[in-house]
Amino acid sequence: MLAGRRKAEARCLGLDLIETRRSTPMRYLALATDFDGTLAHDGRVDEPTLKALERLRESGRKLILVTGRVLPELLETFPRTDLFDYVVAENGALTYRPETREERVIGERPPDAFVEALRARGVAPISVGRVIVATWVPHETAVLQVSHEMGLELQVIFNKDAVMVLPSGVNKATGLAAVLDELHLSPHNVVGVGDAENDHAFLSACEVAAAVDNALPMLKERADILTKGHHGAGVVELADQMKETDLIELGPRLARHAIRLGTRDDSHVEMIEPYGLNILVAGTSGSGKSTLTTGILERLAEAGYQFVIIDPEGDYETLEDAAVLGDPHREPTVEEVLRLLESPHQDVVVNLLGVALGHRPAYFEALLPRVQELRSRLGHPHWIVLDETHHLLPSTWDPAALTLPQELRGVLAITVHPESVSPAILSSVDLLLVVGESPDGTIRLFCEAVGEPPPAPTSLEKLASGEVLAWRRREGAAPVLVRSEPPRTERSRHTRKYAEGDLGAMRSFKFRGPEGKLNLRAQNLVIFLQLADGVDDETWTYHLKRKDYSKWFREGIKDDELGAEAERIEARPDAPAQETRAAIRAAIENRYTLPSEGQPSGFTPS
């Protein structure tokens, strides 16, 4: 009933959530629980609750205790902290690892003069921890007055009748974040449960926020799941549900995590579930696949979902905040990829330009099982992005040859040739996003490859820039036209790679002339301009009339805007060669920063 209400709320807001309907690898690897009022009743944790925690721990999941109590008081009251991998105490200001008894302070305690001033005003009782200073209602007024008079930057946090004073910005969420970093876990793989005001922050940070039956009404209102039991019984219920189903049934309730794909003509906002979905982006060359993908990745990154991009052609070298491994001269090692991916905050681009074309599928086959193993252990990276998927996983690829720990999910694949991609991957696609020319033809090629009938054709001949045809194939729905959400900032053009690097023989421009007597290869834009200045007018005009320049800019350089500008210049075939040369040069220089001196010389004729 609650799931239906949440889904109805999403639709009332004009949201259409694309859901995962298939099983996914274990998603929730940790339970973070409040102590007083949640795990404990009147300071005591009963035996059934302890047994449930033991069962959850035996399933391989981590346990984190998050409390407002000072550590000595907690240890005296609750001797079973050994069940937990970490304790976040003092409302986020102190972390404690029971196995090693290591403590870590987050923030600085208010000065002793602050505590003395409170006592002078009759505030009692006062509890002083390593950082926290705590008292009870109705002393919050005195606390605020003293803080103001002393010019201290402090915050007051309530836990029912308890009044807690902490450094600004310190709360249960910051303490939990510090612990998750130690464990190399993402908040997106954590379930949190609590009962009171001071639990809002850390529950909001968790992928799933749960409230026990005795929780405050406002906390219940904001929770993703409500337990039937109160206090420890509610935690038992939640822990057993995590162990038995990994909470897969909660998918429809987690609409707050969905990211925008774009807007339909009827103003509905099309959303994408950011976990466990398999997506294929397909379309003709130069049709905007990279722009669409970049926008999706931007929004995933903003939401804190980690991705790794397998980038055969170096197209994502300048993706903001992503670490790039490998270059045209160096093959990235599997170990360094995994080392970076251990941090859930680090997105990674694996540049395969240094790997010979024929060796790239083998490289990917070596990398993929290791990434999957990391996923099974840490829950991330949440997305594996495969550019030029037809090269990495061609139609001849057999997944039975690999030993994979679980079904491959959370894949975003990009291709210009869906019919050339492994059917094993295509058959796992939940959402097909088509751009460019003949979108019905692209869907038809996909369906032929997976052996299923295509949906009714849309009769769209060509999608405009920014348009995408979205088909949720598992839902039996017709494809819908969506105006995709553009990237927050246009992806920076790869100036070094395209201006000065070596694109390789397949993507280089070749000046051949009308009779094919020449064979001059431009492996980048600098060499292209040098050759353009040197070839005769007949050769230059021959390629201009054939629209070879705009085609290369779109397909080789992958710059649609430069291609469009070149098309406008090519539309003047009778203009003097000197004029069109200058116009093409200006178009390139307006978009790329080229070396002003010491330009590379010595092109390589092929």
Long-range contacts (C-beta under 8 A, 24 or more apart in sequence): 2-225, 2-226, 2-253, 3-249, 3-250, 3-252, 3-253, 6-252, 6-253, 6-255, 7-252, 7-253, 7-255, 9-255, 10-255, 10-258, 10-271, 13-269, 14-267, 14-268, 14-269, 15-255, 15-258, 15-268, 15-269, 15-271, 16-264, 16-268, 16-269, 16-270, 16-271, 17-252, 17-255, 17-258, 17-271, 17-273, 18-258, 18-261, 18-270, 18-271, 18-272, 18-273, 18-277, 18-430, 18-431, 18-472, 19-251, 19-252, 19-273, 20-251, 20-273, 20-275, 20-276, 20-277, 20-409, 20-430, 21-430, 21-474, 21-475, 22-276, 22-407, 22-409, 22-430, 22-474, 23-248, 23-407, 24-246, 24-248, 24-275, 24-276, 24-407, 24-409, 24-410, 25-375, 25-376, 25-405, 25-406, 25-407, 25-409, 26-60, 26-246, 26-376, 26-379, 26-406, 27-189, 27-207, 27-246, 27-247, 27-248, 27-275, 27-276, 27-379, 28-61, 28-189, 28-190, 28-191, 28-207, 28-208, 28-242, 28-246, 28-247, 28-379, 29-60, 29-61, 29-62, 29-185, 29-189, 29-190, 29-378, 29-379, 30-61, 30-62, 30-63, 30-64, 30-85, 30-180, 30-183, 30-185, 30-189, 30-190, 30-191, 31-56, 31-61, 31-62, 31-63, 31-64, 31-190, 31-191, 31-192, 31-193, 31-238, 31-239, 31-242, 32-64, 32-65, 32-66, 32-88, 32-176, 32-190, 32-191, 32-192, 32-193, 32-202, 32-206, 33-63, 33-64, 33-65, 33-66, 33-192, 33-193, 33-194, 33-235, 34-66, 34-67, 34-193, 34-194, 34-195, 34-196, 34-199, 35-65, 35-66, 35-67, 35-68, 35-69, 35-74, 35-78, 36-67, 36-68, 36-69, 36-159, 37-160, 37-194, 37-195, 37-196, 37-212, 37-214, 37-215, 37-231, 38-193, 38-194, 38-195, 38-199, 38-212, 38-215, 38-231, 38-232, 38-234, 38-235, 39-65, 39-231, 39-232, 39-235, 40-77, 40-78, 40-231, 40-232, 41-230, 41-231, 41-232, 43-77, 43-78, 45-78, 45-80, 45-232, 46-232, 48-232, 48-233, 48-236, 49-232, 49-233, 49-235, 49-236, 50-80, 50-83, 52-235, 52-236, 52-239, 52-240, 53-83, 53-235, 53-239, 54-83, 55-239, 55-240, 55-243, 56-239, 56-240, 56-242, 56-243, 57-83, 59-242, 59-243, 61-242, 61-243, 62-86, 62-183, 62-185, 64-88, 64-176, 64-179, 64-190, 66-92, 66-172, 66-175, 66-176, 66-192, 66-194, 66-199, 66-202, 67-91, 68-132, 68-134, 68-157, 68-159, 68-162, 68-164, 68-172, 68-198, 70-94, 70-127, 70-128, 70-129, 70-130, 70-132, 70-134, 71-96, 71-103, 71-129, 71-130, 73-127, 85-179, 85-183, 86-179, 86-182, 86-183, 88-172, 88-175, 88-176, 88-178, 88-179, 88-202, 89-129, 89-175, 90-129, 90-130, 90-131, 90-132, 90-166, 90-175, 91-132, 91-157, 91-159, 91-164, 91-166, 91-170, 91-171, 91-172, 91-175, 91-198, 92-166, 92-170, 92-171, 92-172, 92-173, 92-174, 92-175, 92-176, 92-201, 92-202, 93-129, 93-130, 93-131, 93-132, 93-166, 93-167, 93-170, 93-175, 94-129, 94-130, 94-131, 94-132, 94-175, 95-175, 95-178, 95-179, 95-182, 97-182, 103-130, 104-178, 105-130, 105-131, 106-131, 106-170, 106-174, 106-175, 106-178, 107-131, 107-166, 107-167, 107-169, 107-170, 108-167, 109-133, 110-152, 110-154, 110-165, 110-167, 111-150, 111-152, 113-150, 114-146, 114-147, 114-150, 114-152, 114-154, 117-146, 117-149, 117-150, 118-142, 118-143, 118-146, 121-146, 131-166, 131-167, 131-170, 132-164, 132-165, 132-166, 133-164, 133-165, 134-162, 134-163, 134-164, 134-165, 135-162, 135-163, 135-165, 136-161, 136-162, 136-163, 137-161, 137-162, 137-163, 139-163, 157-197, 157-198, 158-197, 158-198, 159-196, 159-197, 159-198, 160-196, 160-197, 160-216, 164-198, 171-198, 171-201, 171-202, 172-198, 172-199, 172-201, 172-202, 173-201, 173-202, 173-204, 173-205, 174-201, 175-202, 176-202, 176-205, 176-206, 177-205, 180-344, 181-343, 184-342, 184-343, 184-344, 184-378, 185-344, 185-378, 185-379, 186-304, 186-305, 186-306, 186-344, 186-378, 186-379, 186-380, 186-382, 187-304, 188-257, 188-275, 188-304, 188-305, 188-344, 188-379, 188-380, 188-382, 189-378, 189-379, 189-380, 191-238, 191-242, 191-247, 193-227, 193-234, 193-235, 193-238, 194-219, 195-219, 207-254, 207-257, 208-247, 208-250, 208-254, 210-234, 210-238, 224-250, 224-253, 224-254, 224-256, 225-250, 225-253, 257-303, 259-296, 259-299, 259-300, 259-303, 260-299, 260-485, 261-296, 261-433, 261-468, 261-470, 261-482, 261-484, 261-485, 262-468, 262-482, 262-483, 262-484, 262-485, 263-482, 263-483, 263-485, 264-480, 264-481, 264-482, 264-483, 265-481, 270-470, 270-480, 270-482, 272-296, 272-431, 274-300, 274-303, 274-305, 274-382, 275-305, 275-382, 275-410, 276-409, 276-410, 277-409, 277-410, 277-430, 277-431, 278-408, 278-409, 278-410, 278-411, 278-412, 278-413, 278-428, 278-429, 278-430, 278-431, 279-411, 279-412, 279-413, 279-429, 279-430, 279-431, 279-432, 279-433, 280-389, 280-413, 280-414, 280-415, 280-418, 280-421, 280-426, 280-429, 280-431, 280-432, 280-433, 280-446, 281-412, 281-413, 281-414, 281-415, 281-433, 281-435, 282-414, 282-415, 282-416, 282-418, 282-432, 282-433, 282-434, 282-435, 282-442, 282-446, 283-416, 283-434, 283-435, 283-436, 283-437, 283-439, 283-442, 283-463, 284-416, 284-435, 284-436, 284-437, 284-438, 284-442, 285-416, 285-436, 285-554, 285-555, 286-436, 286-554, 286-555, 286-558, 286-560, 286-563, 287-435, 287-436, 287-437, 287-463, 287-560, 288-435, 288-436, 288-465, 288-466, 288-560, 289-414, 289-416, 289-435, 289-436, 290-315, 290-414, 290-491, 290-558, 291-466, 291-486, 291-487, 291-490, 291-491, 291-560, 292-433, 292-435, 292-468, 292-484, 293-385, 293-387, 293-412, 293-414, 294-319, 294-487, 294-491, 295-484, 295-485, 295-486, 295-487, 295-488, 296-412, 297-347, 297-383, 297-385, 297-412, 298-487, 298-488, 299-485, 300-382, 300-383, 301-347, 304-344, 304-345, 305-382, 305-383, 306-341, 306-344, 306-345, 306-346, 306-347, 306-380, 306-381, 306-382, 306-383, 307-347, 307-348, 307-381, 307-382, 307-383, 307-384, 307-385, 307-412, 308-337, 308-341, 308-347, 308-348, 308-349, 308-350, 308-371, 308-381, 308-383, 308-384, 308-385, 309-347, 309-348, 309-349, 309-350, 309-385, 309-387, 310-350, 310-352, 310-364, 310-367, 310-384, 310-385, 310-386, 310-387, 310-392, 311-349, 311-350, 311-351, 311-352, 311-387, 312-352, 312-353, 312-355, 312-360, 312-387, 312-388, 312-391, 312-392, 313-352, 313-353, 313-387, 313-388, 313-507, 314-351, 314-352, 314-353, 314-494, 314-497, 314-501, 315-387, 315-494, 315-558, 316-349, 316-351, 316-387, 317-349, 317-351, 317-494, 317-496, 317-497, 318-491, 318-492, 318-493, 318-494, 319-347, 319-349, 319-491, 320-489, 321-347, 322-347, 322-348, 322-349, 323-347, 323-348, 323-349, 324-348, 324-349, 324-351, 325-349, 325-350, 325-351, 326-350, 326-351, 326-352, 326-353, 326-354, 326-355, 327-351, 327-353, 327-354, 328-353, 328-354, 328-501, 328-502, 329-354, 330-354, 331-355, 331-363, 334-366, 334-367, 334-370, 337-367, 337-370, 337-371, 338-370, 338-371, 338-374, 341-371, 341-374, 341-380, 341-381, 342-374, 342-378, 344-378, 344-380, 347-381, 348-381, 353-504, 357-391, 357-506, 360-391, 360-392, 361-391, 361-392, 361-393, 361-394, 361-397, 364-392, 364-393, 365-401, 365-402, 368-402, 368-404, 368-408, 369-402, 369-403, 369-404, 369-405, 372-404, 372-405, 372-406, 372-408, 373-405, 375-406, 375-410, 376-405, 376-406, 381-410, 382-410, 383-410, 383-411, 383-412, 384-408, 384-410, 384-411, 384-412, 385-411, 385-412, 385-413, 385-414, 386-411, 386-412, 386-413, 386-414, 387-414, 388-414, 388-415, 389-413, 389-414, 389-415, 389-421, 389-425, 390-415, 390-416, 390-417, 390-418, 390-420, 390-421, 393-421, 393-422, 393-424, 393-425, 394-420, 394-421, 394-422, 395-419, 395-420, 395-421, 395-422, 395-423, 395-449, 396-422, 397-422, 397-424, 397-425, 398-422, 398-424, 399-424, 417-445, 418-442, 418-445, 418-446, 418-449, 419-445, 419-446, 419-448, 419-449, 421-449, 423-449, 423-450, 423-451, 426-450, 429-473, 430-472, 430-473, 430-474, 431-470, 431-471, 431-472, 431-473, 432-470, 432-471, 432-473, 432-479, 433-468, 433-469, 433-470, 433-471, 434-463, 434-468, 434-469, 434-470, 434-471, 434-479, 435-463, 435-467, 435-468, 435-469, 436-462, 436-463, 437-461, 437-462, 437-463, 438-462, 439-463, 439-469, 439-479, 443-469, 443-471, 443-479, 455-479, 465-560, 493-559, 493-591, 493-592, 495-592, 495-593, 497-524, 498-524, 498-525, 498-557, 498-559, 498-592, 499-524, 499-525, 499-526, 499-592, 499-593, 499-594, 499-595, 500-524, 500-526, 500-595, 500-600, 503-556, 505-606, 507-555, 507-556, 508-556, 508-606, 509-548, 509-549, 509-552, 509-556, 510-606, 511-535, 511-539, 511-543, 512-539, 513-538, 513-539, 513-542, 514-538, 514-539, 514-542, 519-605, 519-606, 520-603, 520-605, 521-603, 521-604, 521-605, 521-606, 522-603, 523-603, 523-604, 525-557, 525-588, 525-592, 525-594, 526-594, 526-595, 526-599, 526-600, 527-600, 527-603, 528-588, 529-585, 529-588, 529-594, 530-599, 530-601, 530-603, 531-603, 532-581, 532-584, 532-585, 533-581, 537-577, 537-578, 540-577, 540-580, 540-581, 541-573, 541-577, 541-580, 544-569, 544-570, 544-573, 544-577, 544-580, 545-570, 545-573, 549-584, 559-591, 561-591, 562-587, 562-588, 562-591
